[in-house]
Amino acid sequence: MLRYLVAVLLIFALSAGWVLVQRAARRVHERCPDPAAGEGSGEGGGCGLCKLAGACQQRRDDTAP
């Protein structure tokens, strides 16, 4: 019975820990949406005319004629 209780508590603790990791990752992502977007990465998005390539609110519209 003790082994069962320890196993259940361990699974619960691991699940709760994973939820905390996901919340922390979500907060980090909200502060810095795409860390690879800066410093001329090429695929960071934006128009590439400034150093805010990943956080630029004015996206270039490639579909316009």
N, CA, C and O atoms as a CHARMM CRD file, in Angstrom:
* protein
*
  260
    1    1 MET  N      0.82300  -1.19700   0.00000 PROA 1      0.00000
    2    1 MET  CA     0.00000   0.00000   0.00000 PROA 1      0.00000
    3    1 MET  C      0.86100   1.25200   0.00000 PROA 1      0.00000
    4    1 MET  O      0.52100   2.24800  -0.63900 PROA 1      0.00000
    5    2 LEU  N      1.97100   1.20000   0.71400 PROA 2      0.00000
    6    2 LEU  CA     2.86200   2.35200   0.77200 PROA 2      0.00000
    7    2 LEU  C      3.46900   2.63100  -0.60200 PROA 2      0.00000
    8    2 LEU  O      3.59600   3.78800  -1.00300 PROA 2      0.00000
    9    3 ARG  N      3.84200   1.57800  -1.32100 PROA 3      0.00000
   10    3 ARG  CA     4.39700   1.76300  -2.66700 PROA 3      0.00000
   11    3 ARG  C      3.37800   2.42800  -3.58700 PROA 3      0.00000
   12    3 ARG  O      3.73500   3.30600  -4.37200 PROA 3      0.00000
   13    4 TYR  N      2.13400   2.02300  -3.49800 PROA 4      0.00000
   14    4 TYR  CA     1.07100   2.59400  -4.31100 PROA 4      0.00000
   15    4 TYR  C      0.92400   4.08200  -4.01200 PROA 4      0.00000
   16    4 TYR  O      0.83700   4.89000  -4.93700 PROA 4      0.00000
   17    5 LEU  N      0.89400   4.44800  -2.75800 PROA 5      0.00000
   18    5 LEU  CA     0.75600   5.83500  -2.34700 PROA 5      0.00000
   19    5 LEU  C      1.94400   6.66600  -2.83300 PROA 5      0.00000
   20    5 LEU  O      1.76200   7.77700  -3.33100 PROA 5      0.00000
   21    6 VAL  N      3.14500   6.13500  -2.69100 PROA 6      0.00000
   22    6 VAL  CA     4.34100   6.84400  -3.15700 PROA 6      0.00000
   23    6 VAL  C      4.29000   7.02600  -4.67100 PROA 6      0.00000
   24    6 VAL  O      4.63100   8.09700  -5.17300 PROA 6      0.00000
   25    7 ALA  N      3.87800   6.02100  -5.39000 PROA 7      0.00000
   26    7 ALA  CA     3.78600   6.11200  -6.84200 PROA 7      0.00000
   27    7 ALA  C      2.76000   7.16400  -7.26500 PROA 7      0.00000
   28    7 ALA  O      3.02400   7.95600  -8.16900 PROA 7      0.00000
   29    8 VAL  N      1.60800   7.17700  -6.62900 PROA 8      0.00000
   30    8 VAL  CA     0.57100   8.15400  -6.94900 PROA 8      0.00000
   31    8 VAL  C      1.06500   9.56000  -6.64500 PROA 8      0.00000
   32    8 VAL  O      0.87600  10.46500  -7.45800 PROA 8      0.00000
   33    9 LEU  N      1.68200   9.75900  -5.51200 PROA 9      0.00000
   34    9 LEU  CA     2.20100  11.07900  -5.15200 PROA 9      0.00000
   35    9 LEU  C      3.32000  11.52600  -6.08400 PROA 9      0.00000
   36    9 LEU  O      3.41100  12.70600  -6.42400 PROA 9      0.00000
   37   10 LEU  N      4.15200  10.61200  -6.49000 PROA 10     0.00000
   38   10 LEU  CA     5.23200  10.94000  -7.41300 PROA 10     0.00000
   39   10 LEU  C      4.68000  11.36200  -8.77400 PROA 10     0.00000
   40   10 LEU  O      5.15000  12.33600  -9.36200 PROA 10     0.00000
   41   11 ILE  N      3.69900  10.63900  -9.26700 PROA 11     0.00000
   42   11 ILE  CA     3.08200  11.00000 -10.54200 PROA 11     0.00000
   43   11 ILE  C      2.39800  12.36400 -10.43300 PROA 11     0.00000
   44   11 ILE  O      2.50300  13.18300 -11.34600 PROA 11     0.00000
   45   12 PHE  N      1.71200  12.60700  -9.34100 PROA 12     0.00000
   46   12 PHE  CA     1.06600  13.89500  -9.13400 PROA 12     0.00000
   47   12 PHE  C      2.10100  15.01900  -9.07700 PROA 12     0.00000
   48   12 PHE  O      1.89500  16.07400  -9.67700 PROA 12     0.00000
   49   13 ALA  N      3.20300  14.80900  -8.37000 PROA 13     0.00000
   50   13 ALA  CA     4.24500  15.82900  -8.24900 PROA 13     0.00000
   51   13 ALA  C      4.88600  16.11300  -9.60200 PROA 13     0.00000
   52   13 ALA  O      5.15000  17.27000  -9.92900 PROA 13     0.00000
   53   14 LEU  N      5.13700  15.08400 -10.38400 PROA 14     0.00000
   54   14 LEU  CA     5.71500  15.29000 -11.70800 PROA 14     0.00000
   55   14 LEU  C      4.74300  16.04700 -12.61900 PROA 14     0.00000
   56   14 LEU  O      5.15800  16.92100 -13.38000 PROA 14     0.00000
   57   15 SER  N      3.47500  15.71800 -12.54200 PROA 15     0.00000
   58   15 SER  CA     2.47400  16.41600 -13.35600 PROA 15     0.00000
   59   15 SER  C      2.36000  17.88800 -12.94400 PROA 15     0.00000
   60   15 SER  O      2.29900  18.77100 -13.79900 PROA 15     0.00000
   61   16 ALA  N      2.33200  18.14300 -11.65900 PROA 16     0.00000
   62   16 ALA  CA     2.25700  19.51800 -11.17700 PROA 16     0.00000
   63   16 ALA  C      3.51400  20.29300 -11.56500 PROA 16     0.00000
   64   16 ALA  O      3.43200  21.46400 -11.93600 PROA 16     0.00000
   65   17 GLY  N      4.66100  19.65100 -11.48300 PROA 17     0.00000
   66   17 GLY  CA     5.90400  20.29000 -11.89500 PROA 17     0.00000
   67   17 GLY  C      5.89000  20.63700 -13.37000 PROA 17     0.00000
   68   17 GLY  O      6.37400  21.69900 -13.76000 PROA 17     0.00000
   69   18 TRP  N      5.34100  19.75600 -14.19500 PROA 18     0.00000
   70   18 TRP  CA     5.27600  20.02700 -15.63400 PROA 18     0.00000
   71   18 TRP  C      4.35000  21.20900 -15.93100 PROA 18     0.00000
   72   18 TRP  O      4.63600  22.01100 -16.82000 PROA 18     0.00000
   73   19 VAL  N      3.25400  21.31900 -15.19800 PROA 19     0.00000
   74   19 VAL  CA     2.35000  22.45900 -15.37200 PROA 19     0.00000
   75   19 VAL  C      3.08300  23.75500 -15.02000 PROA 19     0.00000
   76   19 VAL  O      2.92600  24.75800 -15.71500 PROA 19     0.00000
   77   20 LEU  N      3.86500  23.74500 -13.97100 PROA 20     0.00000
   78   20 LEU  CA     4.63000  24.93600 -13.58800 PROA 20     0.00000
   79   20 LEU  C      5.66000  25.30000 -14.65300 PROA 20     0.00000
   80   20 LEU  O      5.86200  26.47900 -14.94100 PROA 20     0.00000
   81   21 VAL  N      6.30800  24.30600 -15.23400 PROA 21     0.00000
   82   21 VAL  CA     7.28000  24.56100 -16.30400 PROA 21     0.00000
   83   21 VAL  C      6.57500  25.17400 -17.51200 PROA 21     0.00000
   84   21 VAL  O      7.10200  26.10700 -18.11900 PROA 21     0.00000
   85   22 GLN  N      5.41200  24.67800 -17.86600 PROA 22     0.00000
   86   22 GLN  CA     4.66600  25.23000 -18.99500 PROA 22     0.00000
   87   22 GLN  C      4.25700  26.67600 -18.74000 PROA 22     0.00000
   88   22 GLN  O      4.33900  27.50800 -19.64400 PROA 22     0.00000
   89   23 ARG  N      3.81900  26.98300 -17.52900 PROA 23     0.00000
   90   23 ARG  CA     3.44500  28.36000 -17.19700 PROA 23     0.00000
   91   23 ARG  C      4.65100  29.28400 -17.27000 PROA 23     0.00000
   92   23 ARG  O      4.54900  30.39900 -17.78100 PROA 23     0.00000
   93   24 ALA  N      5.78400  28.83000 -16.76700 PROA 24     0.00000
   94   24 ALA  CA     6.99900  29.64900 -16.82600 PROA 24     0.00000
   95   24 ALA  C      7.42400  29.88100 -18.27400 PROA 24     0.00000
   96   24 ALA  O      7.82600  30.98800 -18.63100 PROA 24     0.00000
   97   25 ALA  N      7.34000  28.86200 -19.09600 PROA 25     0.00000
   98   25 ALA  CA     7.70200  29.00700 -20.50700 PROA 25     0.00000
   99   25 ALA  C      6.74900  29.96300 -21.20900 PROA 25     0.00000
  100   25 ALA  O      7.17700  30.75100 -22.05200 PROA 25     0.00000
  101   26 ARG  N      5.47500  29.90700 -20.87600 PROA 26     0.00000
  102   26 ARG  CA     4.50500  30.81200 -21.47800 PROA 26     0.00000
  103   26 ARG  C      4.81200  32.25800 -21.09700 PROA 26     0.00000
  104   26 ARG  O      4.71100  33.14900 -21.94000 PROA 26     0.00000
  105   27 ARG  N      5.19000  32.50900 -19.82500 PROA 27     0.00000
  106   27 ARG  CA     5.53900  33.86400 -19.39500 PROA 27     0.00000
  107   27 ARG  C      6.77900  34.37300 -20.11800 PROA 27     0.00000
  108   27 ARG  O      6.83500  35.53500 -20.52000 PROA 27     0.00000
  109   28 VAL  N      7.77000  33.50800 -20.28200 PROA 28     0.00000
  110   28 VAL  CA     8.98600  33.90200 -20.99600 PROA 28     0.00000
  111   28 VAL  C      8.64900  34.22800 -22.44000 PROA 28     0.00000
  112   28 VAL  O      9.14900  35.21100 -22.98500 PROA 28     0.00000
  113   29 HSD  N      7.81500  33.42300 -23.06100 PROA 29     0.00000
  114   29 HSD  CA     7.43300  33.65300 -24.45300 PROA 29     0.00000
  115   29 HSD  C      6.64300  34.94400 -24.61000 PROA 29     0.00000
  116   29 HSD  O      6.77200  35.61400 -25.63500 PROA 29     0.00000
  117   30 GLU  N      5.83200  35.31000 -23.63100 PROA 30     0.00000
  118   30 GLU  CA     5.08100  36.56000 -23.70300 PROA 30     0.00000
  119   30 GLU  C      6.00700  37.76400 -23.64400 PROA 30     0.00000
  120   30 GLU  O      5.76100  38.77000 -24.30800 PROA 30     0.00000
  121   31 ARG  N      7.07900  37.66700 -22.84700 PROA 31     0.00000
  122   31 ARG  CA     8.03100  38.77400 -22.73800 PROA 31     0.00000
  123   31 ARG  C      8.88700  38.90400 -23.98700 PROA 31     0.00000
  124   31 ARG  O      9.20200  40.01800 -24.40700 PROA 31     0.00000
  125   32 CYS  N      9.26300  37.80100 -24.57800 PROA 32     0.00000
  126   32 CYS  CA    10.14600  37.80700 -25.74500 PROA 32     0.00000
  127   32 CYS  C      9.58600  36.78500 -26.73200 PROA 32     0.00000
  128   32 CYS  O      9.95200  35.61100 -26.66900 PROA 32     0.00000
  129   33 PRO  N      8.70400  37.21000 -27.64400 PROA 33     0.00000
  130   33 PRO  CA     7.98500  36.26800 -28.49600 PROA 33     0.00000
  131   33 PRO  C      8.86200  35.33800 -29.33600 PROA 33     0.00000
  132   33 PRO  O      8.54200  34.15600 -29.46900 PROA 33     0.00000
  133   34 ASP  N      9.94800  35.83700 -29.89900 PROA 34     0.00000
  134   34 ASP  CA    10.78000  34.99700 -30.75400 PROA 34     0.00000
  135   34 ASP  C     12.24000  35.37600 -30.56200 PROA 34     0.00000
  136   34 ASP  O     12.73500  36.26700 -31.25300 PROA 34     0.00000
  137   35 PRO  N     12.94100  34.72700 -29.64600 PROA 35     0.00000
  138   35 PRO  CA    14.31500  35.11900 -29.35900 PROA 35     0.00000
  139   35 PRO  C     15.25300  34.95800 -30.54500 PROA 35     0.00000
  140   35 PRO  O     16.29400  35.61400 -30.57900 PROA 35     0.00000
  141   36 ALA  N     14.93200  34.11800 -31.51200 PROA 36     0.00000
  142   36 ALA  CA    15.80200  33.92800 -32.66400 PROA 36     0.00000
  143   36 ALA  C     15.55000  34.96800 -33.75200 PROA 36     0.00000
  144   36 ALA  O     16.21900  34.95500 -34.78500 PROA 36     0.00000
  145   37 ALA  N     14.59100  35.86900 -33.53000 PROA 37     0.00000
  146   37 ALA  CA    14.21100  36.81400 -34.58000 PROA 37     0.00000
  147   37 ALA  C     15.18600  37.97700 -34.71600 PROA 37     0.00000
  148   37 ALA  O     15.24500  38.59600 -35.77800 PROA 37     0.00000
  149   38 GLY  N     15.92500  38.28000 -33.70900 PROA 38     0.00000
  150   38 GLY  CA    16.80600  39.43300 -33.77100 PROA 38     0.00000
  151   38 GLY  C     18.15800  39.11800 -34.38400 PROA 38     0.00000
  152   38 GLY  O     18.44900  37.96800 -34.71500 PROA 38     0.00000
  153   39 GLU  N     18.95500  40.11400 -34.52700 PROA 39     0.00000
  154   39 GLU  CA    20.33400  39.99200 -34.99100 PROA 39     0.00000
  155   39 GLU  C     20.45200  39.35600 -36.36100 PROA 39     0.00000
  156   39 GLU  O     21.33000  38.52100 -36.57700 PROA 39     0.00000
  157   40 GLY  N     19.58000  39.73300 -37.29800 PROA 40     0.00000
  158   40 GLY  CA    19.71300  39.29200 -38.68000 PROA 40     0.00000
  159   40 GLY  C     19.58600  37.80700 -38.90100 PROA 40     0.00000
  160   40 GLY  O     20.38500  37.22600 -39.63500 PROA 40     0.00000
  161   41 SER  N     18.61800  37.18400 -38.29700 PROA 41     0.00000
  162   41 SER  CA    18.45500  35.74100 -38.45200 PROA 41     0.00000
  163   41 SER  C     17.86900  35.35100 -39.79800 PROA 41     0.00000
  164   41 SER  O     17.96900  34.19400 -40.20700 PROA 41     0.00000
  165   42 GLY  N     17.25400  36.31100 -40.49700 PROA 42     0.00000
  166   42 GLY  CA    16.72800  36.02000 -41.82000 PROA 42     0.00000
  167   42 GLY  C     15.27500  35.60800 -41.82900 PROA 42     0.00000
  168   42 GLY  O     14.53300  36.05200 -42.70500 PROA 42     0.00000
  169   43 GLU  N     14.83700  34.79400 -40.91500 PROA 43     0.00000
  170   43 GLU  CA    13.46100  34.34400 -40.90000 PROA 43     0.00000
  171   43 GLU  C     12.72900  34.85400 -39.67200 PROA 43     0.00000
  172   43 GLU  O     11.80500  34.20200 -39.18600 PROA 43     0.00000
  173   44 GLY  N     13.12900  36.00200 -39.17000 PROA 44     0.00000
  174   44 GLY  CA    12.52800  36.53300 -37.95200 PROA 44     0.00000
  175   44 GLY  C     11.20800  37.22200 -38.16800 PROA 44     0.00000
  176   44 GLY  O     10.52000  37.53700 -37.19600 PROA 44     0.00000
  177   45 GLY  N     10.82400  37.46900 -39.40700 PROA 45     0.00000
  178   45 GLY  CA     9.59000  38.17400 -39.67300 PROA 45     0.00000
  179   45 GLY  C      9.83800  39.66200 -39.75200 PROA 45     0.00000
  180   45 GLY  O     10.97800  40.11300 -39.64700 PROA 45     0.00000
  181   46 GLY  N      8.80000  40.41100 -39.93200 PROA 46     0.00000
  182   46 GLY  CA     8.93100  41.84700 -40.08700 PROA 46     0.00000
  183   46 GLY  C      9.49500  42.18500 -41.45000 PROA 46     0.00000
  184   46 GLY  O      9.71800  41.30300 -42.28000 PROA 46     0.00000
  185   47 CYS  N      9.72200  43.46100 -41.67500 PROA 47     0.00000
  186   47 CYS  CA    10.19000  43.89500 -42.98000 PROA 47     0.00000
  187   47 CYS  C     11.70700  43.88100 -43.06900 PROA 47     0.00000
  188   47 CYS  O     12.25200  43.94500 -44.17100 PROA 47     0.00000
  189   48 GLY  N     12.40200  43.79900 -41.94500 PROA 48     0.00000
  190   48 GLY  CA    13.85300  43.75700 -41.96300 PROA 48     0.00000
  191   48 GLY  C     14.50600  45.12100 -42.05700 PROA 48     0.00000
  192   48 GLY  O     15.72000  45.21600 -42.23700 PROA 48     0.00000
  193   49 LEU  N     13.71400  46.18200 -41.93700 PROA 49     0.00000
  194   49 LEU  CA    14.25700  47.52900 -42.05700 PROA 49     0.00000
  195   49 LEU  C     14.77100  48.09400 -40.74000 PROA 49     0.00000
  196   49 LEU  O     15.38800  49.15900 -40.71900 PROA 49     0.00000
  197   50 CYS  N     14.52500  47.40300 -39.67000 PROA 50     0.00000
  198   50 CYS  CA    15.00800  47.88900 -38.37700 PROA 50     0.00000
  199   50 CYS  C     15.48400  46.71500 -37.54300 PROA 50     0.00000
  200   50 CYS  O     15.43500  45.56800 -37.98900 PROA 50     0.00000
  201   51 LYS  N     15.93700  46.99500 -36.35400 PROA 51     0.00000
  202   51 LYS  CA    16.44400  45.92800 -35.48500 PROA 51     0.00000
  203   51 LYS  C     15.33100  45.24900 -34.69900 PROA 51     0.00000
  204   51 LYS  O     15.61000  44.38600 -33.86700 PROA 51     0.00000
  205   52 LEU  N     14.07800  45.61500 -34.94100 PROA 52     0.00000
  206   52 LEU  CA    12.93400  45.01400 -34.25400 PROA 52     0.00000
  207   52 LEU  C     12.27700  43.96500 -35.12700 PROA 52     0.00000
  208   52 LEU  O     11.05400  43.82600 -35.10700 PROA 52     0.00000
  209   53 ALA  N     13.04900  43.23500 -35.88200 PROA 53     0.00000
  210   53 ALA  CA    12.50000  42.31600 -36.88200 PROA 53     0.00000
  211   53 ALA  C     11.45900  41.37000 -36.29800 PROA 53     0.00000
  212   53 ALA  O     10.44100  41.11700 -36.94300 PROA 53     0.00000
  213   54 GLY  N     11.67900  40.84600 -35.11400 PROA 54     0.00000
  214   54 GLY  CA    10.72400  39.89400 -34.55200 PROA 54     0.00000
  215   54 GLY  C      9.55500  40.55300 -33.86100 PROA 54     0.00000
  216   54 GLY  O      8.48300  39.95500 -33.77600 PROA 54     0.00000
  217   55 ALA  N      9.72400  41.77800 -33.36000 PROA 55     0.00000
  218   55 ALA  CA     8.67500  42.43400 -32.60100 PROA 55     0.00000
  219   55 ALA  C      7.97700  43.52000 -33.41400 PROA 55     0.00000
  220   55 ALA  O      7.16200  44.26500 -32.87000 PROA 55     0.00000
  221   56 CYS  N      8.27600  43.62000 -34.68200 PROA 56     0.00000
  222   56 CYS  CA     7.72100  44.66700 -35.54300 PROA 56     0.00000
  223   56 CYS  C      6.22200  44.46200 -35.71200 PROA 56     0.00000
  224   56 CYS  O      5.77200  43.35200 -35.99700 PROA 56     0.00000
  225   57 GLN  N      5.45500  45.52200 -35.53700 PROA 57     0.00000
  226   57 GLN  CA     4.00900  45.44300 -35.69900 PROA 57     0.00000
  227   57 GLN  C      3.59600  45.67100 -37.14900 PROA 57     0.00000
  228   57 GLN  O      2.47700  45.32400 -37.52900 PROA 57     0.00000
  229   58 GLN  N      4.47200  46.24200 -37.96100 PROA 58     0.00000
  230   58 GLN  CA     4.16000  46.51300 -39.36000 PROA 58     0.00000
  231   58 GLN  C      4.80700  45.43800 -40.22100 PROA 58     0.00000
  232   58 GLN  O      5.96500  45.56700 -40.61700 PROA 58     0.00000
  233   59 ARG  N      4.07300  44.40000 -40.50500 PROA 59     0.00000
  234   59 ARG  CA     4.58300  43.29200 -41.31900 PROA 59     0.00000
  235   59 ARG  C      4.49500  43.66600 -42.79000 PROA 59     0.00000
  236   59 ARG  O      3.54700  44.32600 -43.21600 PROA 59     0.00000
  237   60 ARG  N      5.48000  43.24500 -43.55800 PROA 60     0.00000
  238   60 ARG  CA     5.45000  43.48400 -44.98400 PROA 60     0.00000
  239   60 ARG  C      4.42800  42.55000 -45.60600 PROA 60     0.00000
  240   60 ARG  O      4.40700  41.35500 -45.30800 PROA 60     0.00000
  241   61 ASP  N      3.58500  43.09000 -46.46500 PROA 61     0.00000
  242   61 ASP  CA     2.54700  42.29400 -47.11800 PROA 61     0.00000
  243   61 ASP  C      3.08900  41.81000 -48.44100 PROA 61     0.00000
  244   61 ASP  O      3.12900  42.57400 -49.40500 PROA 61     0.00000
  245   62 ASP  N      3.51700  40.53100 -48.51500 PROA 62     0.00000
  246   62 ASP  CA     4.08900  39.97400 -49.72800 PROA 62     0.00000
  247   62 ASP  C      3.02900  39.63200 -50.76200 PROA 62     0.00000
  248   62 ASP  O      3.36600  39.33900 -51.91000 PROA 62     0.00000
  249   63 THR  N      1.76200  39.66100 -50.38600 PROA 63     0.00000
  250   63 THR  CA     0.70100  39.29700 -51.31700 PROA 63     0.00000
  251   63 THR  C      0.23000  40.50000 -52.11700 PROA 63     0.00000
  252   63 THR  O     -0.52600  40.32800 -53.07300 PROA 63     0.00000
  253   64 ALA  N      0.64500  41.71300 -51.76500 PROA 64     0.00000
  254   64 ALA  CA     0.19700  42.91300 -52.47900 PROA 64     0.00000
  255   64 ALA  C      0.86800  42.96900 -53.84900 PROA 64     0.00000
  256   64 ALA  O      2.02500  42.57400 -53.99200 PROA 64     0.00000
  257   65 PRO  N      0.13900  43.46000 -54.86000 PROA 65     0.00000
  258   65 PRO  CA     0.72700  43.53700 -56.21200 PROA 65     0.00000
  259   65 PRO  C      1.77500  44.61300 -56.33200 PROA 65     0.00000
  260   65 PRO  O      2.35400  44.79500 -57.40300 PROA 65     0.00000
